[in-house]
Amino acid sequence: MIEFHLDGRSGLSPYQQLVQQVRHALRLGLLREGDQLPTVKEVVGHLAINPNTVLKAYRELEHDGLVAARPGVGTFVTATLADTSLAAHGPLRTSLQRWLTRARRAGLDDESIEALFMTTFRAAGEEDIA
């Protein structure tokens, strides 16, 4: 089961963060069809947020066809976003973890690591277009 977290520095609203986390978990194969999302009550208790925030996120995911609510039972995954590249994730994750370890040993804090990664990520995307 997914465990949600909120990042006040992300620039995204709490409901958008919940939606993004579910979508990421679906894309990475961490959530599969039939898996149950935490109940609204569980999320509210864990994150101390308004129940309407969780409901809004779950409604958006339902509108996107990714989950379905079963009244009195819970919210369940109905679709996945994982593709055939899922097999490559393990080795890439290991490589990324090594890179993160080297970045921290070099003295970079989380914000510096994120800035370096995002700048490089965007630049690589622009190279693909050119």
VMD Tcl script that builds the backbone (N, CA, C; Angstrom):
set m [mol new atoms 390]
animate dup $m
set s [atomselect $m all]
$s set {name element resname resid chain x y z} {
  {N N MET 1 A 0.845 -1.183 0.000}
  {CA C MET 1 A 0.000 0.000 0.000}
  {C C MET 1 A 0.886 1.240 0.000}
  {N N ILE 2 A 0.457 2.237 -0.699}
  {CA C ILE 2 A 1.200 3.492 -0.793}
  {C C ILE 2 A 1.099 4.260 0.524}
  {N N GLU 3 A 2.186 4.915 0.900}
  {CA C GLU 3 A 2.169 5.794 2.067}
  {C C GLU 3 A 2.461 7.206 1.583}
  {N N PHE 4 A 1.487 8.074 1.727}
  {CA C PHE 4 A 1.605 9.435 1.227}
  {C C PHE 4 A 2.482 10.290 2.138}
  {N N HIS 5 A 3.088 11.299 1.537}
  {CA C HIS 5 A 3.836 12.320 2.280}
  {C C HIS 5 A 3.608 13.651 1.581}
  {N N LEU 6 A 3.747 14.740 2.317}
  {CA C LEU 6 A 3.580 16.070 1.742}
  {C C LEU 6 A 4.880 16.845 1.860}
  {N N ASP 7 A 5.158 17.640 0.846}
  {CA C ASP 7 A 6.352 18.477 0.814}
  {C C ASP 7 A 5.905 19.921 0.623}
  {N N GLY 8 A 6.049 20.720 1.674}
  {CA C GLY 8 A 5.637 22.114 1.627}
  {C C GLY 8 A 6.433 22.947 0.642}
  {N N ARG 9 A 7.597 22.440 0.213}
  {CA C ARG 9 A 8.448 23.175 -0.735}
  {C C ARG 9 A 8.163 22.822 -2.186}
  {N N SER 10 A 7.271 21.878 -2.429}
  {CA C SER 10 A 7.094 21.365 -3.794}
  {C C SER 10 A 6.434 22.353 -4.748}
  {N N GLY 11 A 5.676 23.296 -4.210}
  {CA C GLY 11 A 4.951 24.217 -5.072}
  {C C GLY 11 A 3.626 23.647 -5.546}
  {N N LEU 12 A 3.329 22.406 -5.182}
  {CA C LEU 12 A 2.059 21.780 -5.544}
  {C C LEU 12 A 1.144 21.769 -4.332}
  {N N SER 13 A -0.140 21.896 -4.586}
  {CA C SER 13 A -1.108 21.812 -3.493}
  {C C SER 13 A -1.099 20.388 -2.937}
  {N N PRO 14 A -1.564 20.213 -1.698}
  {CA C PRO 14 A -1.585 18.861 -1.122}
  {C C PRO 14 A -2.344 17.846 -1.979}
  {N N TYR 15 A -3.487 18.240 -2.527}
  {CA C TYR 15 A -4.232 17.263 -3.324}
  {C C TYR 15 A -3.454 16.881 -4.586}
  {N N GLN 16 A -2.765 17.856 -5.194}
  {CA C GLN 16 A -1.966 17.559 -6.386}
  {C C GLN 16 A -0.796 16.628 -6.043}
  {N N GLN 17 A -0.227 16.796 -4.857}
  {CA C GLN 17 A 0.852 15.919 -4.437}
  {C C GLN 17 A 0.359 14.481 -4.281}
  {N N LEU 18 A -0.832 14.309 -3.724}
  {CA C LEU 18 A -1.394 12.965 -3.575}
  {C C LEU 18 A -1.624 12.327 -4.939}
  {N N VAL 19 A -2.207 13.090 -5.863}
  {CA C VAL 19 A -2.447 12.583 -7.214}
  {C C VAL 19 A -1.113 12.196 -7.863}
  {N N GLN 20 A -0.132 13.073 -7.759}
  {CA C GLN 20 A 1.175 12.813 -8.362}
  {C C GLN 20 A 1.815 11.551 -7.778}
  {N N GLN 21 A 1.714 11.376 -6.475}
  {CA C GLN 21 A 2.319 10.204 -5.842}
  {C C GLN 21 A 1.659 8.910 -6.306}
  {N N VAL 22 A 0.338 8.920 -6.477}
  {CA C VAL 22 A -0.344 7.731 -6.985}
  {C C VAL 22 A 0.086 7.482 -8.429}
  {N N ARG 23 A 0.117 8.520 -9.234}
  {CA C ARG 23 A 0.512 8.360 -10.634}
  {C C ARG 23 A 1.946 7.830 -10.738}
  {N N HIS 24 A 2.848 8.351 -9.918}
  {CA C HIS 24 A 4.234 7.856 -9.921}
  {C C HIS 24 A 4.280 6.384 -9.523}
  {N N ALA 25 A 3.541 6.019 -8.479}
  {CA C ALA 25 A 3.523 4.626 -8.026}
  {C C ALA 25 A 2.961 3.704 -9.110}
  {N N LEU 26 A 1.963 4.176 -9.846}
  {CA C LEU 26 A 1.411 3.391 -10.952}
  {C C LEU 26 A 2.426 3.257 -12.082}
  {N N ARG 27 A 3.117 4.324 -12.373}
  {CA C ARG 27 A 4.106 4.308 -13.456}
  {C C ARG 27 A 5.287 3.391 -13.127}
  {N N LEU 28 A 5.668 3.350 -11.840}
  {CA C LEU 28 A 6.816 2.544 -11.422}
  {C C LEU 28 A 6.440 1.105 -11.056}
  {N N GLY 29 A 5.161 0.783 -11.172}
  {CA C GLY 29 A 4.730 -0.572 -10.842}
  {C C GLY 29 A 4.625 -0.841 -9.353}
  {N N LEU 30 A 4.669 0.212 -8.539}
  {CA C LEU 30 A 4.553 0.042 -7.089}
  {C C LEU 30 A 3.104 -0.176 -6.680}
  {N N LEU 31 A 2.185 0.294 -7.492}
  {CA C LEU 31 A 0.756 0.029 -7.323}
  {C C LEU 31 A 0.292 -0.711 -8.565}
  {N N ARG 32 A -0.537 -1.716 -8.348}
  {CA C ARG 32 A -1.044 -2.515 -9.468}
  {C C ARG 32 A -2.571 -2.563 -9.419}
  {N N GLU 33 A -3.154 -2.982 -10.520}
  {CA C GLU 33 A -4.600 -3.121 -10.576}
  {C C GLU 33 A -5.073 -4.014 -9.435}
  {N N GLY 34 A -6.107 -3.547 -8.756}
  {CA C GLY 34 A -6.662 -4.300 -7.635}
  {C C GLY 34 A -6.147 -3.850 -6.280}
  {N N ASP 35 A -5.014 -3.135 -6.255}
  {CA C ASP 35 A -4.479 -2.631 -4.981}
  {C C ASP 35 A -5.421 -1.582 -4.406}
  {N N GLN 36 A -5.487 -1.544 -3.094}
  {CA C GLN 36 A -6.338 -0.575 -2.419}
  {C C GLN 36 A -5.516 0.617 -1.962}
  {N N LEU 37 A -6.051 1.811 -2.190}
  {CA C LEU 37 A -5.428 3.021 -1.667}
  {C C LEU 37 A -5.803 3.150 -0.192}
  {N N PRO 38 A -5.002 3.882 0.582}
  {CA C PRO 38 A -5.380 4.110 1.980}
  {C C PRO 38 A -6.741 4.801 2.050}
  {N N THR 39 A -7.478 4.517 3.098}
  {CA C THR 39 A -8.770 5.177 3.263}
  {C C THR 39 A -8.553 6.659 3.522}
  {N N VAL 40 A -9.590 7.434 3.274}
  {CA C VAL 40 A -9.518 8.871 3.539}
  {C C VAL 40 A -9.150 9.091 5.007}
  {N N LYS 41 A -9.764 8.328 5.879}
  {CA C LYS 41 A -9.507 8.457 7.318}
  {C C LYS 41 A -8.034 8.178 7.639}
  {N N GLU 42 A -7.452 7.170 7.011}
  {CA C GLU 42 A -6.038 6.847 7.240}
  {C C GLU 42 A -5.126 7.977 6.773}
  {N N VAL 43 A -5.414 8.518 5.592}
  {CA C VAL 43 A -4.584 9.604 5.049}
  {C C VAL 43 A -4.698 10.847 5.924}
  {N N VAL 44 A -5.916 11.171 6.328}
  {CA C VAL 44 A -6.143 12.338 7.181}
  {C C VAL 44 A -5.392 12.168 8.501}
  {N N GLY 45 A -5.444 10.981 9.078}
  {CA C GLY 45 A -4.750 10.719 10.331}
  {C C GLY 45 A -3.242 10.787 10.201}
  {N N HIS 46 A -2.726 10.315 9.077}
  {CA C HIS 46 A -1.276 10.291 8.860}
  {C C HIS 46 A -0.712 11.669 8.507}
  {N N LEU 47 A -1.448 12.416 7.686}
  {CA C LEU 47 A -0.931 13.692 7.180}
  {C C LEU 47 A -1.522 14.920 7.863}
  {N N ALA 48 A -2.561 14.716 8.648}
  {CA C ALA 48 A -3.244 15.830 9.317}
  {C C ALA 48 A -3.710 16.877 8.302}
  {N N ILE 49 A -4.443 16.408 7.290}
  {CA C ILE 49 A -5.003 17.310 6.287}
  {C C ILE 49 A -6.518 17.151 6.265}
  {N N ASN 50 A -7.171 18.043 5.573}
  {CA C ASN 50 A -8.627 18.050 5.468}
  {C C ASN 50 A -9.089 16.844 4.639}
  {N N PRO 51 A -10.122 16.144 5.091}
  {CA C PRO 51 A -10.637 15.006 4.316}
  {C C PRO 51 A -11.036 15.387 2.890}
  {N N ASN 52 A -11.513 16.617 2.693}
  {CA C ASN 52 A -11.900 17.044 1.344}
  {C C ASN 52 A -10.708 17.078 0.398}
  {N N THR 53 A -9.516 17.294 0.922}
  {CA C THR 53 A -8.303 17.287 0.102}
  {C C THR 53 A -8.060 15.892 -0.461}
  {N N VAL 54 A -8.201 14.900 0.391}
  {CA C VAL 54 A -8.010 13.510 -0.034}
  {C C VAL 54 A -9.114 13.111 -1.010}
  {N N LEU 55 A -10.340 13.472 -0.694}
  {CA C LEU 55 A -11.462 13.154 -1.579}
  {C C LEU 55 A -11.278 13.777 -2.955}
  {N N LYS 56 A -10.794 15.006 -3.002}
  {CA C LYS 56 A -10.564 15.688 -4.278}
  {C C LYS 56 A -9.515 14.930 -5.094}
  {N N ALA 57 A -8.441 14.504 -4.439}
  {CA C ALA 57 A -7.395 13.755 -5.133}
  {C C ALA 57 A -7.945 12.434 -5.658}
  {N N TYR 58 A -8.676 11.712 -4.822}
  {CA C TYR 58 A -9.234 10.435 -5.237}
  {C C TYR 58 A -10.249 10.611 -6.375}
  {N N ARG 59 A -11.043 11.684 -6.328}
  {CA C ARG 59 A -12.000 11.950 -7.409}
  {C C ARG 59 A -11.272 12.214 -8.728}
  {N N GLU 60 A -10.172 12.966 -8.666}
  {CA C GLU 60 A -9.423 13.234 -9.898}
  {C C GLU 60 A -8.856 11.937 -10.471}
  {N N LEU 61 A -8.316 11.100 -9.608}
  {CA C LEU 61 A -7.777 9.814 -10.062}
  {C C LEU 61 A -8.889 8.933 -10.640}
  {N N GLU 62 A -10.062 9.016 -10.044}
  {CA C GLU 62 A -11.201 8.255 -10.549}
  {C C GLU 62 A -11.640 8.811 -11.911}
  {N N HIS 63 A -11.679 10.121 -12.038}
  {CA C HIS 63 A -12.035 10.761 -13.305}
  {C C HIS 63 A -11.054 10.355 -14.411}
  {N N ASP 64 A -9.780 10.188 -14.037}
  {CA C ASP 64 A -8.754 9.782 -15.005}
  {C C ASP 64 A -8.805 8.284 -15.321}
  {N N GLY 65 A -9.701 7.562 -14.646}
  {CA C GLY 65 A -9.846 6.130 -14.911}
  {C C GLY 65 A -8.796 5.266 -14.249}
  {N N LEU 66 A -8.111 5.801 -13.256}
  {CA C LEU 66 A -7.031 5.056 -12.615}
  {C C LEU 66 A -7.480 4.303 -11.369}
  {N N VAL 67 A -8.520 4.800 -10.719}
  {CA C VAL 67 A -9.041 4.154 -9.517}
  {C C VAL 67 A -10.567 4.149 -9.570}
  {N N ALA 68 A -11.139 3.327 -8.719}
  {CA C ALA 68 A -12.602 3.300 -8.584}
  {C C ALA 68 A -12.933 3.183 -7.105}
  {N N ALA 69 A -13.891 4.002 -6.682}
  {CA C ALA 69 A -14.346 3.951 -5.295}
  {C C ALA 69 A -15.439 2.910 -5.182}
  {N N ARG 70 A -15.354 2.094 -4.131}
  {CA C ARG 70 A -16.402 1.119 -3.822}
  {C C ARG 70 A -16.968 1.522 -2.475}
  {N N PRO 71 A -18.156 2.129 -2.481}
  {CA C PRO 71 A -18.741 2.640 -1.238}
  {C C PRO 71 A -18.728 1.598 -0.114}
  {N N GLY 72 A -18.214 2.031 1.021}
  {CA C GLY 72 A -18.147 1.171 2.186}
  {C C GLY 72 A -16.985 0.203 2.190}
  {N N VAL 73 A -16.253 0.145 1.082}
  {CA C VAL 73 A -15.134 -0.805 0.975}
  {C C VAL 73 A -13.802 -0.077 0.847}
  {N N GLY 74 A -13.728 0.893 -0.065}
  {CA C GLY 74 A -12.488 1.634 -0.268}
  {C C GLY 74 A -12.302 2.050 -1.710}
  {N N THR 75 A -11.106 2.530 -2.002}
  {CA C THR 75 A -10.755 2.982 -3.351}
  {C C THR 75 A -9.678 2.051 -3.883}
  {N N PHE 76 A -9.899 1.533 -5.082}
  {CA C PHE 76 A -9.029 0.508 -5.641}
  {C C PHE 76 A -8.479 0.924 -6.999}
  {N N VAL 77 A -7.248 0.513 -7.274}
  {CA C VAL 77 A -6.593 0.795 -8.545}
  {C C VAL 77 A -7.270 -0.026 -9.636}
  {N N THR 78 A -7.604 0.641 -10.739}
  {CA C THR 78 A -8.265 -0.030 -11.859}
  {C C THR 78 A -7.430 -0.023 -13.131}
  {N N ALA 79 A -6.324 0.740 -13.132}
  {CA C ALA 79 A -5.477 0.816 -14.325}
  {C C ALA 79 A -4.044 1.079 -13.887}
  {N N THR 80 A -3.142 0.813 -14.767}
  {CA C THR 80 A -1.730 1.050 -14.474}
  {C C THR 80 A -1.154 2.028 -15.493}
  {N N LEU 81 A -0.065 2.638 -15.144}
  {CA C LEU 81 A 0.646 3.511 -16.080}
  {C C LEU 81 A 2.012 2.926 -16.438}
  {N N ALA 82 A 2.330 1.760 -15.857}
  {CA C ALA 82 A 3.610 1.116 -16.135}
  {C C ALA 82 A 3.635 0.666 -17.588}
  {N N ASP 83 A 4.809 0.705 -18.174}
  {CA C ASP 83 A 4.937 0.259 -19.554}
  {C C ASP 83 A 6.049 -0.782 -19.653}
  {N N THR 84 A 6.443 -1.102 -20.871}
  {CA C THR 84 A 7.438 -2.150 -21.072}
  {C C THR 84 A 8.818 -1.772 -20.544}
  {N N SER 85 A 9.052 -0.495 -20.246}
  {CA C SER 85 A 10.357 -0.080 -19.739}
  {C C SER 85 A 10.533 -0.391 -18.255}
  {N N LEU 86 A 9.499 -0.949 -17.623}
  {CA C LEU 86 A 9.538 -1.217 -16.189}
  {C C LEU 86 A 10.737 -2.090 -15.807}
  {N N ALA 87 A 11.138 -3.014 -16.654}
  {CA C ALA 87 A 12.270 -3.895 -16.358}
  {C C ALA 87 A 13.572 -3.112 -16.219}
  {N N ALA 88 A 13.670 -1.975 -16.874}
  {CA C ALA 88 A 14.893 -1.164 -16.810}
  {C C ALA 88 A 14.973 -0.336 -15.532}
  {N N HIS 89 A 13.875 -0.224 -14.795}
  {CA C HIS 89 A 13.841 0.641 -13.617}
  {C C HIS 89 A 14.819 0.212 -12.532}
  {N N GLY 90 A 14.939 -1.079 -12.268}
  {CA C GLY 90 A 15.809 -1.565 -11.194}
  {C C GLY 90 A 17.252 -1.112 -11.363}
  {N N PRO 91 A 17.886 -1.433 -12.486}
  {CA C PRO 91 A 19.266 -1.002 -12.689}
  {C C PRO 91 A 19.424 0.520 -12.705}
  {N N LEU 92 A 18.451 1.224 -13.273}
  {CA C LEU 92 A 18.531 2.683 -13.304}
  {C C LEU 92 A 18.397 3.264 -11.902}
  {N N ARG 93 A 17.519 2.682 -11.087}
  {CA C ARG 93 A 17.346 3.133 -9.707}
  {C C ARG 93 A 18.643 2.928 -8.922}
  {N N THR 94 A 19.290 1.784 -9.118}
  {CA C THR 94 A 20.557 1.502 -8.438}
  {C C THR 94 A 21.613 2.528 -8.834}
  {N N SER 95 A 21.684 2.822 -10.123}
  {CA C SER 95 A 22.640 3.811 -10.614}
  {C C SER 95 A 22.343 5.190 -10.030}
  {N N LEU 96 A 21.073 5.545 -9.974}
  {CA C LEU 96 A 20.684 6.840 -9.417}
  {C C LEU 96 A 21.001 6.912 -7.925}
  {N N GLN 97 A 20.793 5.816 -7.201}
  {CA C GLN 97 A 21.120 5.802 -5.773}
  {C C GLN 97 A 22.619 6.008 -5.560}
  {N N ARG 98 A 23.435 5.404 -6.408}
  {CA C ARG 98 A 24.896 5.609 -6.321}
  {C C ARG 98 A 25.238 7.071 -6.583}
  {N N TRP 99 A 24.595 7.661 -7.598}
  {CA C TRP 99 A 24.839 9.064 -7.922}
  {C C TRP 99 A 24.451 9.956 -6.746}
  {N N LEU 100 A 23.308 9.679 -6.122}
  {CA C LEU 100 A 22.870 10.469 -4.972}
  {C C LEU 100 A 23.859 10.357 -3.812}
  {N N THR 101 A 24.376 9.168 -3.589}
  {CA C THR 101 A 25.380 8.978 -2.534}
  {C C THR 101 A 26.620 9.810 -2.833}
  {N N ARG 102 A 27.077 9.803 -4.085}
  {CA C ARG 102 A 28.254 10.606 -4.462}
  {C C ARG 102 A 27.971 12.098 -4.305}
  {N N ALA 103 A 26.776 12.520 -4.668}
  {CA C ALA 103 A 26.407 13.939 -4.547}
  {C C ALA 103 A 26.423 14.365 -3.078}
  {N N ARG 104 A 25.894 13.533 -2.211}
  {CA C ARG 104 A 25.893 13.868 -0.777}
  {C C ARG 104 A 27.309 13.884 -0.217}
  {N N ARG 105 A 28.126 12.934 -0.635}
  {CA C ARG 105 A 29.531 12.909 -0.185}
  {C C ARG 105 A 30.290 14.139 -0.670}
  {N N ALA 106 A 29.851 14.687 -1.801}
  {CA C ALA 106 A 30.480 15.893 -2.339}
  {C C ALA 106 A 29.994 17.144 -1.608}
  {N N GLY 107 A 29.047 16.972 -0.676}
  {CA C GLY 107 A 28.604 18.085 0.137}
  {C C GLY 107 A 27.327 18.764 -0.330}
  {N N LEU 108 A 26.656 18.201 -1.318}
  {CA C LEU 108 A 25.418 18.814 -1.804}
  {C C LEU 108 A 24.269 18.492 -0.852}
  {N N ASP 109 A 23.457 19.509 -0.547}
  {CA C ASP 109 A 22.260 19.278 0.254}
  {C C ASP 109 A 21.114 18.912 -0.689}
  {N N ASP 110 A 19.953 18.571 -0.108}
  {CA C ASP 110 A 18.826 18.112 -0.927}
  {C C ASP 110 A 18.418 19.129 -1.982}
  {N N GLU 111 A 18.386 20.393 -1.600}
  {CA C GLU 111 A 17.966 21.428 -2.551}
  {C C GLU 111 A 18.956 21.553 -3.704}
  {N N SER 112 A 20.245 21.452 -3.412}
  {CA C SER 112 A 21.265 21.520 -4.462}
  {C C SER 112 A 21.188 20.305 -5.384}
  {N N ILE 113 A 20.949 19.136 -4.796}
  {CA C ILE 113 A 20.816 17.920 -5.598}
  {C C ILE 113 A 19.621 18.044 -6.537}
  {N N GLU 114 A 18.503 18.496 -5.982}
  {CA C GLU 114 A 17.297 18.651 -6.797}
  {C C GLU 114 A 17.525 19.661 -7.922}
  {N N ALA 115 A 18.178 20.783 -7.615}
  {CA C ALA 115 A 18.445 21.803 -8.637}
  {C C ALA 115 A 19.339 21.238 -9.740}
  {N N LEU 116 A 20.384 20.532 -9.352}
  {CA C LEU 116 A 21.299 19.943 -10.331}
  {C C LEU 116 A 20.573 18.917 -11.200}
  {N N PHE 117 A 19.802 18.066 -10.566}
  {CA C PHE 117 A 19.077 17.041 -11.313}
  {C C PHE 117 A 18.084 17.662 -12.292}
  {N N MET 118 A 17.259 18.594 -11.799}
  {CA C MET 118 A 16.216 19.172 -12.649}
  {C C MET 118 A 16.811 19.972 -13.807}
  {N N THR 119 A 17.879 20.704 -13.553}
  {CA C THR 119 A 18.534 21.461 -14.623}
  {C C THR 119 A 19.083 20.511 -15.681}
  {N N THR 120 A 19.727 19.443 -15.241}
  {CA C THR 120 A 20.287 18.460 -16.168}
  {C C THR 120 A 19.175 17.726 -16.913}
  {N N PHE 121 A 18.105 17.390 -16.199}
  {CA C PHE 121 A 16.958 16.701 -16.803}
  {C C PHE 121 A 16.355 17.551 -17.916}
  {N N ARG 122 A 16.136 18.827 -17.636}
  {CA C ARG 122 A 15.555 19.721 -18.649}
  {C C ARG 122 A 16.489 19.903 -19.842}
  {N N ALA 123 A 17.773 20.060 -19.560}
  {CA C ALA 123 A 18.744 20.240 -20.634}
  {C C ALA 123 A 18.789 18.996 -21.526}
  {N N ALA 124 A 18.718 17.818 -20.923}
  {CA C ALA 124 A 18.737 16.576 -21.700}
  {C C ALA 124 A 17.483 16.486 -22.574}
  {N N GLY 125 A 16.357 16.942 -22.062}
  {CA C GLY 125 A 15.117 16.934 -22.849}
  {C C GLY 125 A 15.203 17.871 -24.038}
  {N N GLU 126 A 15.846 19.011 -23.833}
  {CA C GLU 126 A 16.020 19.963 -24.932}
  {C C GLU 126 A 16.957 19.415 -25.997}
  {N N GLU 127 A 17.963 18.638 -25.593}
  {CA C GLU 127 A 18.876 18.030 -26.551}
  {C C GLU 127 A 18.146 17.000 -27.419}
  {N N ASP 128 A 17.191 16.272 -26.794}
  {CA C ASP 128 A 16.427 15.275 -27.534}
  {C C ASP 128 A 15.580 15.919 -28.614}
  {N N ILE 129 A 15.101 17.137 -28.358}
  {CA C ILE 129 A 14.265 17.851 -29.320}
  {C C ILE 129 A 15.087 18.402 -30.468}
  {N N ALA 130 A 16.291 18.854 -30.159}
  {CA C ALA 130 A 17.135 19.495 -31.172}
  {C C ALA 130 A 17.683 18.548 -32.198}
}
mol reanalyze $m
mol bondsrecalc $m
mol representation Tube
mol addrep $m
